[in-house]
Amino acid sequence: MSVNIHATCIRLDGAAKPFAAPRSAGVLLLGRSGAGKSDLALRLIAMGAKLVSDDRTDLFLQASHLFARAPANIKGLIEVRGLGIVALPDAAKARVALAVTLERPKTRLPRREFYQPPGRLPVRIPLLRLPPFEVSTPEKIVLAVAAFERGLFRESAHLI
């Protein structure tokens, strides 16, 4: 069983290196139409990530993990505003490690949230809220995947 959602997905691949994140980790980019999903995916791809799907994504379970892939009719295609629809090398699928809603976070140190996929997909994925056009957002995404996957968060640390 798969569920089709309005989202873009990338697989970290070469973008994972700076923070030792898993290369196979996928990131779902969620947001309304025009929120910056494809733009952010393009910046992650420029860092070494691979496109999985743009704008529409099929989610499915495999071995109790959430995976994403592109619908067949848009596989390997990305819509770049001001340029058009462009074919890119793509990844057939990715294990979803993080979901990112494209919006300005409400607090400096947010509480942990989880993305619950629609339908009957019984998994919870870490969810962040990040501004799509902030210069450091791609790096924050890669660091977040590494932090969640490798347990790098220090919740009790006191910041000055």
QUILIN-V916291 format. One record per residue. RES is the residue in three letters. PSI is psi in whole degrees, 0 to 359 (999 if undefined). Layout:
RES;PSI + RES;PSI
//
This chain:
MET;134 + SER;157 + VAL;132 + ASN;128 + ILE;163 + HIS;97 + ALA;160 + THR;149 + CYS;139 + ILE;157 + ARG;133 + LEU;316 + ASP;236 + GLY;339 + ALA;344 + ALA;336 + LYS;312 + PRO;330 + PHE;12 + ALA;40 + ALA;159 + PRO;128 + ARG;330 + SER;356 + ALA;136 + GLY;152 + VAL;124 + LEU;129 + LEU;115 + LEU;144 + GLY;165 + ARG;169 + SER;131 + GLY;5 + ALA;342 + GLY;16 + LYS;309 + SER;323 + ASP;313 + LEU;319 + ALA;318 + LEU;319 + ARG;323 + LEU;321 + ILE;321 + ALA;337 + MET;353 + GLY;359 + ALA;167 + LYS;142 + LEU;133 + VAL;308 + SER;152 + ASP;124 + ASP;320 + ARG;135 + THR;135 + ASP;126 + LEU;141 + PHE;159 + LEU;140 + GLN;122 + ALA;45 + SER;14 + HIS;150 + LEU;129 + PHE;157 + ALA;148 + ARG;166 + ALA;145 + PRO;146 + ALA;322 + ASN;348 + ILE;12 + LYS;128 + GLY;11 + LEU;141 + ILE;138 + GLU;118 + VAL;114 + ARG;133 + GLY;353 + LEU;313 + GLY;196 + ILE;126 + VAL;139 + ALA;134 + LEU;155 + PRO;140 + ASP;165 + ALA;138 + ALA;324 + LYS;170 + ALA;143 + ARG;123 + VAL;118 + ALA;340 + LEU;142 + ALA;138 + VAL;119 + THR;127 + LEU;98 + GLU;161 + ARG;130 + PRO;150 + LYS;336 + THR;159 + ARG;317 + LEU;89 + PRO;155 + ARG;155 + ARG;133 + GLU;161 + PHE;145 + TYR;125 + GLN;110 + PRO;151 + PRO;168 + GLY;208 + ARG;48 + LEU;101 + PRO;65 + VAL;156 + ARG;131 + ILE;139 + PRO;140 + LEU;132 + LEU;157 + ARG;116 + LEU;148 + PRO;131 + PRO;330 + PHE;6 + GLU;138 + VAL;320 + SER;2 + THR;316 + PRO;318 + GLU;322 + LYS;322 + ILE;313 + VAL;317 + LEU;319 + ALA;317 + VAL;313 + ALA;316 + ALA;316 + PHE;316 + GLU;329 + ARG;7 + GLY;46 + LEU;354 + PHE;142 + ARG;86 + GLU;328 + SER;3 + ALA;138 + HIS;124 + LEU;144 + ILE;999
//
